[in-house]
Amino acid sequence: MRVGSIALRTSLAIQRSFGIVEDRGDYLVLRTPSVPDYWYGNCLAMPGPPGPGDYAAWTALFEAELPGRAHRVFLVDGVDGNLGAAGPFLERGFEASIHDVLATESPRRPERRLEGLEYRPFSSDGDWEAGVETSLAVNSGSPGYSRGYVERSFAATRGAVERGAGSWWGAWDGKRCAAQMGVFRDGGLARFRDVETHPEYRRRGACRTLLYRLCEAETAARGPSTFVISPEDDAVRRIYEAVGFSFRERVVDFCLKPPDA
């Protein structure tokens, strides 16, 4: 399947770093055997938004490719936020998410920074354990974020980083991880993943400082890139805009969470 969206293209690059992407010609299958409860790593990517009658066809494909899963996730290749014939999905409990994707070729040094922390890559068992604790604090109460899930996810990510597929950085207050994020490359694109700030360090400039420092390091090591990121909300979006990111495209996905999530 030919992919047009920079968000989906870079998501697939991340997926390949620790999981599997299988091309079926008119759709893609994503599998993550090491993290079977990672919904967005065990799903289908479709070539465009659903049309009339696609609910039955898509769900049948999902069951054939990923049998026995309690969730259903469909990523959609597109750039304009078109939901297509979403009605049958929404009527059956799916959530349709629309995300703005931001990008920059020229990261800008933010005016407000937090300079009292150390900004560096993860480099030890203790660093990765601290990253797990920060992720648990950030996602406390969110569906699916059990300790077991977060530990499995971080183990898969660490393996990908240690194989050279990406970088993972933290903002360090001693041994405490105040903020963290990863970046993975696909040619001239560099996609940020899991941008998280510990609740006790929010609104102090840690995240934007870390983001800029990581962009600097990646540019110095690998040359100019198009940095890509998808903010979760407007508050987070302002952080990225402070570092020079601007709107590039709008993407869609459909998610049916497990009954116990």
C-alpha positions as CSV (number, residue, x, y, z in Angstrom):
1,M,0.0,0.0,0.0
2,R,1.4,3.4,-1.0
3,V,1.3,5.8,2.0
4,G,0.8,9.6,1.5
5,S,0.5,10.9,5.1
6,I,3.8,11.8,6.8
7,A,2.2,10.9,10.1
8,L,1.3,7.4,9.0
9,R,4.6,7.0,7.2
10,T,6.6,7.8,10.3
11,S,4.2,5.8,12.5
12,L,5.0,2.8,10.3
13,A,8.7,3.5,10.7
14,I,8.4,3.4,14.4
15,Q,6.3,0.3,14.2
16,R,9.0,-1.5,12.2
17,S,11.6,-0.6,14.8
18,F,10.1,-2.9,17.4
19,G,7.3,-4.8,15.6
20,I,6.0,-5.9,12.2
21,V,4.3,-4.3,9.2
22,E,2.9,-6.5,6.6
23,D,1.8,-5.1,3.2
24,R,-1.4,-6.7,1.8
25,G,-1.5,-4.4,-1.2
26,D,-4.6,-2.5,-0.3
27,Y,-4.1,-2.4,3.5
28,L,-1.3,-2.9,6.0
29,V,-1.2,-5.2,9.1
30,L,0.7,-4.0,12.2
31,R,1.7,-6.6,14.8
32,T,3.7,-6.2,18.0
33,P,4.3,-9.7,19.4
34,S,6.2,-8.3,22.4
35,V,3.4,-6.0,23.4
36,P,0.1,-7.7,22.4
37,D,-2.0,-5.2,24.4
38,Y,-0.6,-2.3,22.5
39,W,-3.8,-1.4,20.5
40,Y,-2.1,0.9,18.0
41,G,0.7,-1.6,17.4
42,N,-1.7,-4.5,16.6
43,C,-4.1,-3.0,14.1
44,L,-4.8,-2.3,10.4
45,A,-3.9,0.7,8.3
46,M,-6.3,1.5,5.5
47,P,-5.7,3.4,2.3
48,G,-8.5,6.0,2.9
49,P,-11.5,6.7,5.0
50,P,-14.3,4.2,5.1
51,G,-17.0,4.2,2.4
52,P,-20.5,2.8,2.5
53,G,-20.4,-0.8,3.5
54,D,-16.8,-0.8,4.7
55,Y,-17.7,-1.4,8.4
56,A,-18.4,-5.1,7.7
57,A,-15.5,-5.4,5.3
58,W,-13.0,-3.7,7.7
59,T,-14.0,-5.6,10.8
60,A,-13.9,-8.9,8.9
61,L,-10.4,-8.1,7.8
62,F,-9.4,-7.3,11.3
63,E,-10.8,-10.6,12.7
64,A,-9.0,-12.5,9.9
65,E,-5.6,-10.8,10.4
66,L,-5.7,-10.4,14.2
67,P,-8.1,-13.0,15.6
68,G,-9.2,-13.0,19.2
69,R,-8.3,-9.4,19.9
70,A,-10.6,-7.5,22.2
71,H,-9.9,-4.2,20.6
72,R,-10.2,-2.9,17.0
73,V,-8.1,-0.1,15.6
74,F,-8.0,1.2,12.0
75,L,-5.4,3.8,11.0
76,V,-6.4,5.9,7.9
77,D,-4.1,7.2,5.3
78,G,-5.2,10.8,4.6
79,V,-4.2,14.4,5.2
80,D,-7.5,16.3,5.4
81,G,-9.3,14.8,8.4
82,N,-12.0,13.2,6.3
83,L,-13.9,10.6,8.4
84,G,-15.8,9.1,5.4
85,A,-18.8,6.9,6.2
86,A,-18.0,6.9,10.0
87,G,-21.6,6.3,11.1
88,P,-21.6,2.5,11.4
89,F,-18.4,2.6,13.4
90,L,-19.6,5.3,15.8
91,E,-22.9,3.5,16.3
92,R,-21.1,0.4,17.4
93,G,-18.9,2.1,20.0
94,F,-15.8,3.1,18.0
95,E,-14.2,6.4,18.8
96,A,-13.1,8.5,15.8
97,S,-10.1,10.6,16.5
98,I,-8.9,13.5,14.4
99,H,-5.3,14.7,15.0
100,D,-3.5,17.7,13.6
101,V,0.1,16.9,12.6
102,L,2.8,19.6,13.0
103,A,6.2,19.7,11.4
104,T,9.3,21.9,11.1
105,E,12.5,21.9,9.1
106,S,13.9,24.7,11.3
107,P,13.4,24.2,15.0
108,R,13.5,27.4,17.0
109,R,15.0,27.9,20.4
110,P,12.1,28.6,22.7
111,E,12.0,31.8,24.7
112,R,10.9,30.1,27.9
113,R,13.3,27.3,28.9
114,L,14.1,25.3,32.0
115,E,17.9,25.4,32.3
116,G,18.4,23.7,35.7
117,L,17.9,20.2,34.4
118,E,20.2,17.8,32.5
119,Y,19.1,17.0,28.9
120,R,20.6,13.8,27.6
121,P,19.8,10.3,26.1
122,F,18.8,7.4,28.3
123,S,21.9,5.4,29.0
124,S,21.3,2.9,31.9
125,D,18.9,0.5,33.5
126,G,18.1,3.2,36.0
127,D,17.2,5.7,33.3
128,W,14.7,3.3,31.7
129,E,13.2,2.4,35.1
130,A,12.7,6.1,35.8
131,G,11.1,6.5,32.4
132,V,8.6,3.8,33.3
133,E,7.7,5.6,36.5
134,T,7.2,8.9,34.7
135,S,5.0,7.3,32.1
136,L,2.9,5.7,34.9
137,A,2.5,9.1,36.6
138,V,1.6,10.8,33.3
139,N,-1.0,8.2,32.3
140,S,-2.4,7.4,35.7
141,G,-6.1,6.4,35.3
142,S,-5.9,6.2,31.5
143,P,-7.4,3.0,30.0
144,G,-4.9,0.3,29.2
145,Y,-1.9,1.8,31.0
146,S,-1.2,-0.9,33.5
147,R,2.3,-1.3,34.9
148,G,2.7,-4.4,32.9
149,Y,1.8,-2.7,29.7
150,V,4.1,0.2,30.3
151,E,7.0,-2.0,31.2
152,R,6.5,-4.1,28.1
153,S,6.2,-1.0,25.9
154,F,9.4,0.5,27.4
155,A,11.3,-2.8,26.9
156,A,10.3,-2.9,23.2
157,T,11.3,0.7,22.8
158,R,14.6,0.2,24.6
159,G,15.4,-2.7,22.2
160,A,14.7,-0.5,19.2
161,V,16.9,2.3,20.5
162,E,19.7,0.0,21.3
163,R,19.6,-1.4,17.8
164,G,20.0,2.2,16.4
165,A,16.4,2.7,15.2
166,G,15.9,5.9,17.2
167,S,16.9,8.0,20.2
168,W,15.2,8.4,23.6
169,W,16.0,11.4,25.7
170,G,15.0,12.7,29.2
171,A,15.1,15.9,31.1
172,W,16.8,14.8,34.3
173,D,16.5,16.3,37.8
174,G,19.1,14.1,39.5
175,K,17.9,10.5,38.9
176,R,14.3,11.7,38.3
177,C,12.9,11.8,34.8
178,A,11.1,15.2,34.6
179,A,10.2,14.8,30.9
180,Q,10.9,12.3,28.1
181,M,10.4,11.7,24.4
182,G,11.8,9.6,21.6
183,V,12.5,10.3,17.9
184,F,12.6,7.8,15.1
185,R,13.6,8.4,11.5
186,D,12.3,7.5,8.1
187,G,14.6,8.9,5.5
188,G,14.4,12.7,5.8
189,L,11.5,12.5,8.3
190,A,12.0,12.4,12.1
191,R,9.0,11.5,14.2
192,F,8.6,12.2,17.9
193,R,6.9,9.6,20.1
194,D,5.5,9.5,23.6
195,V,6.3,13.1,24.6
196,E,5.6,13.1,28.4
197,T,6.2,15.5,31.2
198,H,5.9,14.4,34.8
199,P,2.9,16.1,36.5
200,E,5.2,17.8,39.0
201,Y,7.3,19.5,36.2
202,R,4.5,20.8,33.9
203,R,4.3,24.4,32.8
204,R,7.9,25.1,33.7
205,G,9.5,24.7,30.2
206,A,11.0,21.3,30.6
207,C,9.2,19.7,27.6
208,R,9.9,22.5,25.1
209,T,13.6,22.7,26.3
210,L,14.0,18.9,25.8
211,L,12.3,19.0,22.4
212,Y,14.6,21.7,21.2
213,R,17.8,20.0,22.6
214,L,16.8,16.8,20.9
215,C,16.2,18.5,17.6
216,E,19.6,20.1,17.9
217,A,21.3,16.8,18.6
218,E,19.6,15.0,15.8
219,T,20.4,17.8,13.3
220,A,24.1,17.8,14.4
221,A,24.3,14.0,14.1
222,R,22.2,13.3,11.0
223,G,21.8,16.5,9.1
224,P,18.6,18.5,8.3
225,S,15.3,16.8,8.7
226,T,11.6,17.4,8.7
227,F,10.6,16.9,12.3
228,V,7.1,15.6,12.8
229,I,4.8,15.5,15.8
230,S,1.1,15.1,16.6
231,P,0.0,17.0,19.7
232,E,-2.7,15.6,22.0
233,D,-4.4,18.9,22.8
234,D,-4.1,22.6,22.4
235,A,-2.0,23.1,25.5
236,V,0.6,20.6,24.2
237,R,0.3,22.1,20.7
238,R,1.5,25.5,22.1
239,I,4.6,23.8,23.4
240,Y,5.5,22.6,19.9
241,E,4.6,25.8,18.2
242,A,7.1,27.6,20.6
243,V,9.8,25.4,19.0
244,G,8.8,26.3,15.5
245,F,6.3,23.6,14.6
246,S,3.3,24.4,12.4
247,F,0.4,22.6,10.8
248,R,1.0,20.2,8.0
249,E,-1.9,17.7,7.8
250,R,-4.9,16.3,9.6
251,V,-5.2,12.5,10.2
252,V,-7.9,10.1,11.4
253,D,-8.1,6.8,13.2
254,F,-10.9,4.6,14.5
255,C,-10.6,2.8,17.9
256,L,-12.9,0.3,19.7
257,K,-11.4,-0.2,23.2
258,P,-11.7,-3.6,24.9
259,P,-14.7,-3.9,27.2
260,D,-12.6,-3.9,30.3
261,A,-10.5,-0.9,29.4
